[in-house]
């Protein structure tokens, strides 16, 4: 049987090898199933689905006081009607713009100037603020959406207040200052503290200012574009003032073009938007309002009014936010989609994300979310908004995405809309910010929990795994785990991602090549040694990494304290398992029924798998075999655990002992305790579990190279059991049993046992049944028959019937055309040809010659290790 290390194989091989160079084909991969040193498989830890949709599940390490709430109340009053930028708090330096006395106007367009004014005293500011408040009150009563324009006859009415605006035929009085009609317009536009109602506190046009109160005369309001251009042009400061402010004058043509765009927007607003807003204010029924919201979104998109640059945006927000109190999930989603499209910020962005989060908690709303394409709006928030400014909004946005990612119906949409790339980029931003600040930012850990939980839901898809590899997501996740080592929830989620990914060969190889991951996983084990849900996944990942990659075995074993960490973990969960064991008399019949492993047993299952895998490396195996702590715990496991107690743990522990027994080193604890191990294996041989029997026979195959163990086998009639296994019609069992018999035939005194129970005939039957498909097994049968027939007449030794059968079988099997007739899978043809040429053919040819000559004198052939 072949070892993973060809050099060691060369030393143990009893037959010569051809002088031809070895070709690395599929043979080496397939032969792993027959290697003396075997890897062990196990199931991925099970993660139950959470019963309720929350930011943090019941297994979270966060207390209720230290995590954001998943339940909260949200009303229209939670939103801000104005979505302007927050006040910076920085005191601005006064401008150095000094007023100039205008020259005598020579043209009509020079008849209006805007004079800079000194700072207004506190009393005036209060008066202006009260006027602004009255305007907002008027807006809340619907005055900003009039049913009709005031007739021209009403245009001369005045508004009575402390800062009245009096419109006559030729004079306007504002704040006690008399201005001409054109100057009044300029004055309104030149003061930043004029009555405004805009998200950015911008200016309001003439017809907006007097809606609901009075309107300018038609020749002022609609006096043609030329009148407007005159008013705007005359209000501009001189070039010297502009240069002092480091600004550039806007050309007159640009202003004309801008005015034209505003005029078009005005028409579109009044004809397309205003009727829909009136429809929304009626709130007749949910269906009508929802249809109006859909119509409004299309109209805003058509009029290029989405985003945060549109000046009527505040009116839209106020109307939309009032409808939140209706309480319909369908309507709320449509409102949220429009609000997000208007690019709200700060508190409004947080509240609209909370609104969607609240709706997405109900699984029944998934279809509503999918029909309205809310996912795209949420991903746009993560893509375009600033992370540090909107950390809490991102948290609830990601919470919603996490919920719907658990629904398979969203998988294709999330992949097509680059959700994976956006989330990995978000993790990258968090990593960079943490590295830059030297500490974890507030709420960043909460956000990472949502992001990693979402990725955990997505990585089952082959397309997602391909994206992970293409964008180098694995190192980013390792960095996040390293930076947030103290956050158990983050580490557990990333461990769940890795436990899924490493179940696939390409992803497993990618993570194994990231050298920093081994120290990271060891640190996690040391930090959370008693946290079963995290530790079991980390150990499972290590088992996957070391299953097929010899370099991974070496890198892991070279990490400082790696073996000691595994030993400490073994001891911890061994004690936990012992304390949870019931006395034998109290177990009852139910204990014998199949049951899932306990939490402690699950960790031990994954841990023994890691030990079995790393023992394959020739530099690690002897060290483990000589470690009394590890060998002692493995033997203790076989002592107190039966196959009925925990089948997988017992089989894994036996497989680990098998790999360690391969190394014939002086200080091996396995070799020192070989007879005790043989006794422990007897209970596996007499069980009804074929997997347990197979592992026990494999260990006997290694231990039977020792004469004392061979005596134990004969004394306890284990050899009879091995011959009975030749009838099992199971290739691996026949292979291992034949190996034990071969080792027994090395001792001349024990060769006679093959005649007991028809051993020779069973060997010949194995050669006939499995030879054409398993040349390694055929080789072992020939070696056993060779040893048995040493120094005897082959014909009398085997009997006439078996001799004739052997002559026929060996002659046909040695014919290459017949033996390799092309019936094999093309991918396996090289594999079979390799073993036929290098193993079976030399032995079979010598055995055939012996039978034909009836005599030969060669030394008995030992079996290589199992």
C-alpha positions in Angstrom: 0.0 0.0 0.0 1.3 3.5 -0.9 2.2 6.1 1.6 1.9 9.8 0.8 5.6 10.2 1.0 7.3 8.4 -2.0 10.7 8.2 -0.3 9.3 6.4 2.7 7.4 4.1 0.3 10.6 3.2 -1.4 12.1 2.1 1.8 9.1 0.0 2.8 8.3 -1.6 -0.5 9.3 -5.3 -0.4 9.5 -5.5 -4.2 11.7 -3.7 -6.6 10.4 -0.9 -8.6 10.9 -0.5 -12.4 13.7 1.9 -13.4 11.2 4.0 -15.2 10.5 7.4 -13.7 7.2 7.9 -11.9 4.5 9.8 -13.6 2.2 11.9 -11.4 -1.2 11.0 -12.6 -4.7 10.6 -11.1 -3.3 7.4 -9.5 -1.7 9.4 -6.7 -5.0 11.2 -5.9 -7.1 8.0 -6.0 -4.6 6.0 -4.0 -5.2 8.3 -1.0 -8.2 6.1 -0.3 -5.7 3.3 0.3 -3.0 5.1 2.0 -1.7 3.9 5.2 -2.1 7.5 6.5 -5.7 8.5 5.9 -7.6 11.7 6.2 -10.9 11.7 8.1 -14.1 13.3 7.0 -16.8 14.8 9.1 -20.0 16.8 8.8 -20.1 20.6 8.9 -21.4 22.0 12.2 -25.1 22.6 12.0 -26.4 26.2 12.3 -30.2 26.3 13.1 -32.3 29.0 11.4 -33.3 31.7 13.8 -37.0 31.7 14.6 -37.3 35.5 14.5 -35.7 38.1 12.4 -33.6 40.3 14.6 -30.4 42.3 14.4 -28.8 39.8 16.8 -30.0 36.3 17.4 -30.5 34.5 20.7 -27.0 33.1 20.6 -25.5 36.6 20.4 -22.8 37.5 23.0 -24.3 41.0 23.2 -26.5 42.0 26.1 -29.7 43.9 25.4 -28.1 47.0 26.9 -25.1 46.8 24.6 -26.8 46.4 21.2 -29.1 48.5 19.0 -32.8 47.6 19.3 -34.6 45.5 16.8 -38.0 46.9 17.9 -38.9 50.6 17.9 -41.7 53.0 17.1 -41.5 55.1 14.0 -43.9 57.9 13.0 -44.1 60.8 10.6 -42.9 63.1 13.3 -39.6 61.1 13.4 -38.7 62.6 10.0 -37.4 66.1 9.3 -39.2 68.1 6.6 -36.0 69.9 5.9 -33.1 67.7 4.9 -30.4 70.4 4.7 -26.8 70.0 5.9 -26.2 70.1 9.6 -24.7 73.2 11.1 -21.0 72.9 11.3 -20.6 74.9 14.5 -17.7 76.8 13.0 -17.9 80.6 13.2 -17.4 82.1 9.8 -15.3 85.2 9.2 -17.1 88.3 7.9 -16.9 89.0 4.2 -14.9 92.0 3.1 -17.4 93.1 0.6 -18.1 96.8 1.0 -21.1 98.5 -0.6 -20.6 100.7 -3.6 -22.7 103.7 -4.6 -24.1 102.8 -7.9 -23.6 105.1 -10.9 -26.6 106.7 -12.6 -28.4 104.0 -14.4 -28.1 104.4 -18.1 -30.0 101.3 -19.1 -33.1 99.7 -17.9 -31.2 96.7 -16.6 -29.1 98.9 -14.3 -32.1 100.1 -12.4 -31.9 97.5 -9.7 -29.0 97.1 -7.3 -28.6 94.9 -4.3 -26.8 96.7 -1.5 -25.0 94.7 1.1 -26.5 95.3 4.6 -24.8 95.3 8.0 -25.7 92.6 10.4 -29.3 92.7 11.5 -29.9 93.3 15.2 -31.4 90.5 17.4 -34.9 92.1 17.4 -35.0 92.0 13.6 -33.7 88.4 13.6 -36.5 87.4 15.9 -39.1 89.2 13.7 -37.7 87.4 10.6 -37.7 84.0 12.4 -41.3 84.5 13.4 -42.2 85.3 9.8 -40.4 82.2 8.7 -42.4 80.2 11.3 -45.6 81.6 9.9 -44.7 80.5 6.4 -43.9 77.0 7.6 -47.3 76.9 9.4 -48.9 78.0 6.1 -47.1 75.3 4.3 -48.3 72.6 6.8 -51.9 73.8 6.1 -51.4 73.2 2.4 -50.8 76.8 1.4 -47.9 75.7 -0.7 -50.1 73.7 -3.0 -52.9 76.1 -4.0 -55.8 74.9 -6.0 -55.6 77.9 -8.4 -53.5 81.0 -8.9 -54.9 84.3 -7.6 -56.6 86.5 -10.1 -54.8 89.6 -11.3 -57.4 91.8 -9.4 -56.1 90.4 -6.1 -52.5 91.1 -6.9 -52.5 94.5 -5.1 -53.5 93.0 -1.7 -51.0 93.4 1.1 -49.8 91.3 4.0 -50.1 92.9 7.4 -47.2 92.1 9.6 -44.2 93.8 11.2 -42.2 93.2 8.1 -45.0 93.7 5.7 -44.5 93.4 2.0 -46.7 96.2 0.4 -47.2 96.0 -3.3 -48.5 99.0 -5.1 -48.4 100.1 -8.7 -44.8 101.3 -8.3 -43.6 100.9 -4.7 -43.0 98.0 -2.5 -42.3 98.4 1.3 -40.2 95.7 2.9 -39.0 95.9 6.5 -39.7 99.6 6.4 -37.7 100.2 3.2 -39.5 101.5 0.1 -38.3 100.0 -3.1 -39.4 100.0 -6.7 -41.0 96.9 -8.1 -37.9 95.6 -9.7 -35.8 96.5 -6.7 -38.2 94.7 -4.5 -37.6 91.5 -6.5 -33.9 92.0 -6.2 -34.1 92.7 -2.6 -36.0 89.5 -1.9 -33.4 87.6 -3.8 -30.3 89.2 -2.3 -31.2 88.5 1.4 -30.3 85.1 2.7 -32.7 85.6 5.6 -35.8 86.1 3.4 -38.7 83.7 3.9 -37.7 80.5 2.3 -39.0 76.9 2.1 -36.3 74.8 0.6 -34.3 71.9 1.7 -31.1 73.8 1.2 -32.5 77.2 2.5 -32.2 78.6 -1.0 -34.2 81.4 -2.6 -37.9 81.3 -3.5 -39.1 82.7 -6.7 -41.6 85.6 -6.8 -44.7 83.4 -7.4 -43.6 81.1 -4.5 -43.1 83.9 -2.1 -46.6 85.2 -2.4 -48.6 81.9 -2.8 -51.4 81.9 -0.4 -51.0 85.6 0.4 -50.6 87.9 -2.6 -49.0 87.8 -6.0 -46.9 90.2 -7.9 -48.6 92.2 -10.7 -48.6 90.3 -13.9 -46.2 92.6 -15.6 -43.7 91.9 -12.8 -44.3 88.3 -12.4 -44.8 87.4 -16.1 -43.2 90.3 -17.7 -41.2 88.1 -20.0 -37.8 86.6 -19.6 -36.2 89.9 -20.3 -37.7 91.4 -17.1 -36.3 88.6 -15.1 -32.9 88.8 -16.6 -32.8 92.5 -15.9 -33.6 91.9 -12.3 -31.0 89.2 -11.9 -28.3 91.0 -13.8 -28.7 94.2 -11.9 -28.4 92.4 -8.6 -24.9 91.1 -9.2 -22.0 92.7 -7.4 -19.1 94.2 -9.3 -16.2 92.2 -10.7 -13.8 93.6 -8.1 -16.1 92.4 -5.3 -16.4 89.0 -6.9 -12.6 88.7 -7.3 -12.3 89.6 -3.6 -14.6 86.7 -2.8 -12.7 84.4 -5.2 -15.8 83.7 -7.3 -16.5 83.9 -10.9 -19.3 85.9 -12.5 -21.9 83.8 -14.3 -22.4 84.8 -17.9 -25.6 86.4 -18.8 -26.3 83.6 -21.4 -26.0 81.0 -18.6 -28.4 82.8 -16.5 -30.9 82.8 -19.3 -30.4 79.1 -19.9 -30.9 78.5 -16.1 -34.1 80.6 -16.1 -35.4 78.6 -19.0 -34.7 75.3 -17.2 -36.5 76.6 -14.1 -39.5 77.6 -16.2 -39.7 74.1 -17.7 -39.4 72.6 -14.3 -42.1 74.9 -13.1 -44.5 73.7 -15.8 -43.6 70.1 -15.2 -44.1 70.5 -11.5 -47.5 72.1 -11.8 -48.8 69.8 -14.5 -47.3 66.5 -13.5 -46.2 66.6 -9.8 -48.8 68.8 -8.1 -51.8 66.7 -9.1 -50.2 63.6 -7.7 -49.4 65.3 -4.5 -53.0 66.4 -4.2 -54.0 62.9 -4.8 -51.7 61.7 -2.0 -53.1 64.2 0.4 -56.6 62.8 0.0 -55.6 59.5 1.4 -58.8 57.9 0.1 -57.6 54.2 0.2 -54.3 52.3 0.3 -54.5 51.1 -3.3 -55.1 54.6 -4.7 -52.3 56.1 -2.6 -49.9 53.3 -3.5 -50.7 53.7 -7.2 -50.1 57.5 -6.8 -46.7 56.8 -5.2 -45.7 54.6 -8.1 -46.9 57.3 -10.5 -45.0 60.0 -8.5 -41.7 58.0 -8.6 -42.0 57.6 -12.4 -42.8 61.3 -12.9 -39.9 62.5 -10.7 -37.6 60.2 -12.6 -38.9 61.5 -15.9 -38.5 65.1 -14.8 -35.0 64.5 -13.5 -36.2 65.6 -10.1 -34.7 62.7 -8.1 -31.6 63.3 -6.0 -30.9 66.1 -3.5 -30.5 69.0 -5.9 -34.2 69.7 -6.6 -35.4 72.8 -4.9 -39.0 71.5 -4.3 -37.6 68.5 -2.5 -38.7 69.6 0.9 -42.3 69.8 -0.2 -42.1 66.3 -1.5 -40.5 65.0 1.7 -43.1 66.6 3.9 -46.0 65.1 1.9 -44.4 61.7 1.8 -43.4 61.5 5.4 -46.9 62.4 6.5 -48.1 59.2 4.9 -45.9 57.0 7.1 -48.5 57.1 9.8 -51.0 55.3 7.6 -49.3 52.1 8.7 -49.5 50.1 5.5 -46.4 48.0 4.8 -46.9 48.2 1.1 -47.3 52.0 1.1 -44.4 52.4 3.5 -42.1 50.5 1.1 -43.2 52.7 -1.8 -42.6 55.8 0.3 -39.2 54.6 1.4 -38.2 53.9 -2.2 -39.0 57.5 -3.2 -37.4 59.0 -0.1 -34.2 57.1 -0.7 -34.2 58.2 -4.3 -34.4 61.8 -3.1 -31.0 61.1 -1.5 -31.9 62.1 2.1 -29.2 62.3 4.7 -28.7 62.3 8.5 -31.8 61.6 10.5 -34.0 61.0 7.5 -31.7 58.4 6.1 -31.6 56.7 9.4 -35.4 56.7 9.8 -36.1 55.5 6.3 -33.6 52.6 6.8 -35.4 51.8 10.1 -38.7 51.9 8.3 -37.6 49.3 5.7 -36.0 47.3 8.5 -39.2 47.2 10.5 -41.1 45.9 7.5 -38.5 43.4 6.5 -38.7 41.7 9.9 -41.9 40.1 8.7 -41.1 37.3 6.4 -44.4 37.7 4.7 -43.3 41.0 3.3 -40.5 39.5 1.3 -42.6 39.4 -1.8 -43.5 43.1 -1.4 -39.8 44.0 -1.0 -38.9 42.0 -4.1 -41.8 43.4 -6.2 -40.7 47.0 -5.5 -37.0 46.4 -6.0 -36.2 47.7 -2.5 -32.9 45.7 -2.5 -31.5 47.9 -5.2 -32.2 51.1 -3.2 -30.6 49.6 -0.1 -27.5 48.5 -2.0 -27.3 52.1 -3.4 -27.2 53.4 0.2 -24.2 51.2 1.0 -22.5 52.1 -2.3 -22.9 55.9 -2.3 -23.4 57.2 1.3 -20.5 57.9 3.7 -19.9 55.1 6.2 -18.7 57.0 9.2 -21.4 59.7 8.9 -24.2 57.1 8.6 -23.0 54.2 10.6 -26.4 53.6 12.3 -28.3 54.0 9.1 -26.0 51.4 7.5 -26.7 49.1 10.4 -30.4 49.0 9.8 -29.9 49.0 6.1 -27.7 45.9 6.4 -30.2 44.3 8.8 -32.9 44.4 6.1 -30.5 43.0 3.5 -29.5 40.2 6.0 -33.2 39.2 6.5 -34.0 38.9 2.8 -30.7 37.2 2.0 -32.0 34.2 4.0 -34.7 33.9 1.3 -33.4 31.9 -1.7 -35.7 33.9 -4.0 -33.4 36.9 -3.6 -30.2 35.1 -4.4 -30.0 35.8 -8.1 -31.0 39.4 -7.7 -28.3 40.0 -5.0 -25.7 38.4 -7.3 -26.7 40.4 -10.3 -26.8 43.6 -8.4 -23.2 43.1 -7.1 -24.2 42.7 -3.5 -21.1 40.5 -2.8 -18.7 43.2 -4.2 -20.5 45.9 -2.2 -20.4 44.0 1.1 -16.8 43.0 0.7 -15.9 46.7 -0.1 -17.8 47.7 3.0 -15.7 45.3 5.1 -12.6 46.7 3.5 -13.7 50.2 4.5 -14.3 49.1 8.1 -10.9 47.4 8.2 -9.2 50.6 6.8 -10.9 52.8 9.2 -10.1 50.6 12.2 -6.5 50.4 11.1 -6.3 54.2 10.6 -7.9 55.0 14.0 -6.2 52.2 15.9 -9.5 51.2 17.5 -12.9 49.9 16.5 -15.3 52.6 15.6 -18.6 52.8 17.4 -21.3 50.6 15.9 -18.8 49.1 13.4 -18.9 45.8 15.2 -22.7 45.8 15.1 -22.5 46.5 11.4 -20.0 43.8 10.7 -22.3 41.2 12.4 -25.0 42.1 9.8 -22.6 42.1 6.9 -21.0 38.8 7.7 -24.3 37.1 8.5 -25.5 38.2 5.0 -22.4 36.7 3.4 -22.9 33.5 5.3 -26.3 33.2 3.7 -24.9 33.8 0.2 -21.8 31.6 0.1 -23.7 28.4 -0.6 -24.0 29.6 -4.2 -21.2 28.6 -6.7 -21.4 32.0 -8.3 -20.8 33.7 -5.0 -17.8 31.5 -4.2 -16.4 32.4 -7.6 -16.8 36.1 -6.8 -15.1 35.5 -3.4 -12.0 34.2 -5.1 -11.9 36.8 -7.8 -12.1 39.8 -5.5 -9.8 38.3 -2.8 -12.5 38.3 -0.1 -10.9 35.7 2.2 -7.9 37.9 3.3 -10.4 40.8 4.0 -12.5 38.5 6.2 -9.3 37.3 8.0 -8.3 40.9 8.7 -11.8 41.7 10.1 -11.6 38.6 12.3 -8.2 39.7 13.5 -9.2 43.3 14.2 -12.4 42.3 15.9 -11.0 39.3 17.8 -12.8 40.5 20.9 -16.2 40.4 19.2 -17.4 36.8 19.4 -20.4 37.4 17.1 -18.2 38.7 14.3 -15.7 35.9 14.7 -18.5 33.3 14.8 -20.1 34.6 11.6 -16.8 34.6 9.7 -16.0 31.2 11.0 -19.4 30.0 9.6 -18.4 31.5 6.3 -15.1 29.7 6.3 -16.6 26.4 7.4 -18.8 26.6 4.3 -16.2 27.8 1.9 -13.5 25.3 2.9 -15.8 22.4 2.1 -14.9 23.2 -1.5 -11.5 22.4 -2.9 -10.7 25.8 -4.6 -11.8 27.9 -1.7 -10.0 25.7 0.8 -6.8 26.0 -1.2 -7.2 29.8 -1.3 -7.6 30.1 2.4 -4.8 27.6 3.1 -2.4 29.8 1.0 -3.1 32.7 3.3 -0.4 32.0 5.9 -1.7 34.3 8.6 -4.9 32.3 9.0 -3.3 29.5 11.1 -2.1 31.8 13.9 -5.4 33.6 13.7 -7.3 30.3 14.2 -5.1 29.2 17.1 -5.6 32.6 18.8 -9.3 32.1 18.5 -9.2 28.7 20.1 -7.1 30.0 23.0 -9.4 33.0 23.5 -12.7 31.2 23.2 -11.7 27.7 24.4 -15.0 27.0 26.1 -17.3 28.7 23.5 -18.4 25.5 21.7 -20.2 27.2 18.9 -17.2 29.1 17.8 -14.5 26.5 18.6 -16.2 23.7 16.8 -16.3 25.7 13.6 -12.6 26.8 13.8 -11.5 23.2 14.4 -13.7 22.1 11.5 -12.0 24.7 9.3 -8.6 23.4 10.3 -9.6 19.9 9.5 -10.6 21.0 6.0 -7.4 22.9 5.5 -5.2 19.9 6.5 -7.2 17.3 4.7 -5.6 17.5 1.3 -2.8 19.9 1.6 0.5 18.7 3.0 1.9 22.3 3.1 -1.0 23.3 5.3 -0.2 20.5 7.7 3.4 21.7 7.9 2.5 25.4 8.3 0.0 24.7 11.0 2.3 22.5 13.0 5.1 25.1 12.8 2.9 27.8 14.4 4.0 28.4 18.0 2.0 26.3 20.5 -0.1 24.6 17.9 0.1 21.1 19.3 -0.2 22.3 22.8 -3.3 24.3 21.9 -4.9 21.2 20.4 -4.0 19.2 23.5 -5.4 21.8 25.8 -8.7 21.9 23.8 -8.8 18.1 23.8 -8.5 18.0 27.6 -11.1 20.7 28.1 -13.8 19.1 26.1 -12.9 15.6 27.3 -13.6 16.7 30.8 -16.9 18.3 29.7 -17.9 15.1 28.0 -17.0 13.0 31.0 -19.1 15.2 33.3 -22.1 14.9 31.0 -21.8 11.1 30.8 -24.5 9.1 32.6 -23.4 5.9 34.6 -23.7 2.8 32.5 -26.6 1.5 34.6 -28.7 4.6 34.0 -28.4 4.8 30.3 -31.2 2.4 29.4 -32.2 1.1 26.0 -32.7 4.6 24.6 -29.0 5.3 25.0 -28.3 2.6 22.3 -30.5 4.4 19.8 -28.8 6.6 17.3 -28.6 10.2 18.6 -26.8 13.3 17.4 -23.5 14.0 19.1 -23.5 16.3 22.1 -21.7 19.7 21.9 -18.6 18.3 23.6 -18.6 15.2 21.4 -18.9 17.4 18.3 -15.8 19.3 19.2 -13.9 16.1 20.0 -15.0 14.6 16.6 -13.6 17.6 14.7 -10.5 17.8 16.9 -9.5 14.1 16.4 -10.0 14.7 12.7 -7.4 17.5 12.7 -5.0 15.2 14.6 -5.4 12.4 12.1 -4.9 14.8 9.2 -1.7 16.5 10.5 -0.3 13.1 11.5 0.1 12.4 7.8 3.0 14.8 7.5 6.2 12.8 8.2 7.6 15.6 10.3 4.5 15.8 12.5 3.3 12.2 12.8 6.3 11.0 14.9 5.9 14.0 17.2 2.3 13.2 17.9 3.0 9.5 18.3 5.5 10.4 21.0 3.2 12.8 22.8 1.8 11.0 25.9 -0.9 13.5 26.4 -2.5 13.1 22.9 -2.1 9.3 22.8 -3.4 9.0 26.3 -6.6 11.0 25.5 -7.1 9.0 22.3 -6.9 5.7 24.2 -9.1 7.1 27.0 -11.7 8.0 24.4 -11.7 4.3 23.2 -12.0 3.2 26.8 -15.1 5.0 27.8 -16.8 5.5 24.4 -18.5 2.8 22.5 -19.8 2.9 18.9 -23.3 3.1 20.4 -22.4 6.1 22.4 -20.8 8.1 19.6 -19.9 6.3 16.5 -18.1 9.1 14.7 -15.9 10.0 17.6 -14.8 6.4 18.2 -14.1 5.9 14.5 -12.1 9.1 14.3 -10.1 8.3 17.3 -9.3 4.9 15.9 -8.3 6.4 12.5 -5.9 8.8 14.4 -4.4 5.9 16.2 -4.0 4.1 12.9 -2.1 7.1 11.4 0.2 7.3 14.5 0.8 3.6 14.5 2.3 3.9 11.0 5.5 5.5 12.4 7.9 2.8 13.8 9.9 5.2 16.0 11.7 4.3 19.2 9.9 6.8 21.5 6.4 6.1 20.1 3.8 5.8 22.8 1.7 3.7 20.3 4.4 1.1 20.1 4.8 1.0 23.9 1.1 0.4 24.3 0.5 -1.8 21.3 -0.9 -4.8 23.2 -3.3 -2.6 25.2 -4.4 -1.0 21.9 -5.0 -4.4 20.4 -7.3 -5.3 23.4 -9.3 -2.0 22.9 -9.8 -2.9 19.2 -11.4 -6.2 20.0 -14.7 -4.6 20.9 -14.8 -2.8 17.5 -14.2 -6.1 15.7 -17.2 -7.8 17.3 -19.5 -4.9 16.6 -22.1 -4.7 13.8 -20.6 -1.4 12.5 -18.6 -2.0 9.3 -16.9 1.3 9.5 -15.7 0.5 13.0 -14.6 -2.9 11.9 -12.6 -1.5 9.0 -10.7 1.0 11.1 -9.9 -1.6 13.7 -8.5 -4.0 11.0 -6.4 -1.2 9.6 -4.8 -0.6 13.0 -4.1 -4.4 13.3 -2.5 -4.2 9.8 0.1 -1.8 11.2 0.5 -3.4 14.6 0.8 -6.9 13.2 4.2 -6.1 12.0 5.3 -6.8 15.6 5.7 -10.4 16.6 4.0 -9.9 20.0 0.9 -8.5 18.3 0.8 -11.5 15.9 0.9 -13.8 18.9 -2.0 -11.8 20.4 -4.0 -12.2 17.2 -3.6 -16.0 17.0 -4.2 -16.4 20.8 -7.5 -14.4 20.5 -8.5 -16.0 17.2 -8.5 -12.7 15.5 -7.0 -14.4 12.4 -10.3 -16.4 12.0 -12.2 -13.1 12.0 -9.8 -11.8 9.3 -10.4 -14.8 7.1 -14.2 -14.4 7.6 -13.9 -10.8 6.4 -12.5 -12.0 3.0 -16.2 -13.0 2.3 -17.4 -9.4 3.0 -17.5 -8.5 -0.7 -16.1 -5.1 0.4 -12.8 -4.2 -1.3 -11.4 -2.1 1.5 -12.2 -4.6 4.2 -10.7 -7.4 2.1 -7.6 -5.4 1.4 -7.0 -4.7 5.1 -7.8 -8.2 6.2 -5.5 -9.7 3.6 -2.7 -7.4 4.9 -3.0 -8.8 8.4 -2.9 -12.3 7.1 0.1 -11.4 5.0 2.0 -10.2 8.1 1.0 -13.4 9.9 2.5 -15.6 7.1 5.9 -13.9 7.6 6.2 -16.2 10.7 6.6 -19.8 9.4 4.9 -21.2 12.5 1.7 -19.3 11.7 1.3 -20.1 8.0 -0.8 -23.1 8.8 -3.6 -20.9 10.0 -4.5 -20.1 6.3 -5.8 -23.7 5.9 -8.2 -23.1 8.7 -11.6 -22.1 7.5 -10.7 -22.4 3.8 -8.4 -19.4 3.9 -6.6 -20.3 0.6 -9.8 -20.7 -1.3 -11.1 -17.3 0.0 -7.8 -15.6 -1.1 -8.2 -17.1 -4.6 -11.8 -15.9 -4.7 -10.7 -12.4 -3.8 -8.1 -12.5 -6.6 -10.8 -13.6 -9.1 -13.5 -11.1 -7.9 -11.4 -8.0 -7.4 -8.2 -8.5 -9.3 -9.2 -6.9 -12.6 -10.4 -3.7 -10.9 -8.0 -3.5 -7.9 -4.4 -4.4 -8.7 -3.3 -3.4 -5.2 -5.5 -6.0 -3.6 -4.5 -8.6 -6.2 -0.9 -7.9 -5.3 -1.5 -8.5 -1.6 -3.2 -11.8 -2.3 -0.3 -12.9 -4.4 2.2 -11.9 -1.7 0.2 -13.8 0.9 0.1 -16.9 -1.3 3.8 -16.5 -2.0 4.7 -16.6 1.7 2.4 -19.5 2.3 4.0 -21.6 -0.4 7.6 -21.0 0.6 9.8 -24.1 0.5 6.8 -26.3 -0.4 5.4 -27.9 -3.5 2.9 -25.3 -4.7 0.6 -27.8 -6.2 0.3 -29.8 -3.0 0.3 -26.7 -0.9 -2.7 -25.0 -2.7 -4.5 -28.2 -3.8 -5.2 -29.1 -7.4 -8.4 -27.1 -7.8 -7.0 -23.9 -6.4 -3.7 -24.4 -8.3 -5.5 -24.7 -11.6 -7.6 -21.6 -10.8 -4.5 -19.7 -9.9 -2.7 -20.7 -13.1 -5.6 -19.6 -15.2 -6.1 -16.3 -13.3 -2.4 -15.3 -13.2 -1.9 -16.1 -16.9 -4.8 -13.9 -18.0 -4.0 -11.1 -15.5 -0.4 -11.0 -16.7 -1.6 -10.4 -20.3 -1.5 -6.7 -20.6 -4.1 -6.5 -23.4 -6.5 -8.7 -21.4 -5.8 -7.0 -18.0 -6.1 -3.5 -19.4 -8.7 -4.0 -22.0 -10.0 -0.5 -21.9 -13.0 -1.2 -19.8 -11.8 1.3 -17.2 -12.8 4.9 -17.1 -10.3 6.8 -19.3 -9.4 9.0 -16.4 -8.4 6.0 -14.3 -6.6 4.0 -17.0 -3.2 5.4 -16.1 -3.9 4.7 -12.4 -4.7 1.0 -13.1 -1.8 0.6 -15.5 0.6 2.1 -12.9 -0.4 -0.3 -10.2 -0.5 -3.3 -12.6 3.1 -2.6 -13.8 4.7 -1.6 -10.5 2.9 -3.8 -8.0 1.0 -6.7 -9.4 3.0 -7.8 -12.3 6.3 -8.5 -10.5 4.7 -10.5 -7.7 2.2 -12.4 -9.9 5.0 -13.4 -12.4 7.1 -14.9 -9.6 4.1 -16.7 -8.1 3.1 -18.1 -11.5 6.7 -19.3 -12.1 6.7 -21.0 -8.7 3.5 -22.8 -9.4 4.7 -23.8 -12.8 8.0 -25.1 -11.5 6.6 -26.4 -8.3 9.5 -25.0 -6.4 11.2 -21.7 -5.6 13.2 -20.4 -2.7 12.7 -16.7 -1.9 12.5 -14.9 1.4 8.9 -14.3 2.8 7.5 -10.9 2.0 6.3 -8.5 4.7 3.4 -6.2 4.1 3.9 -2.5 4.0 2.2 -0.5 6.7 -1.5 0.3 6.7 
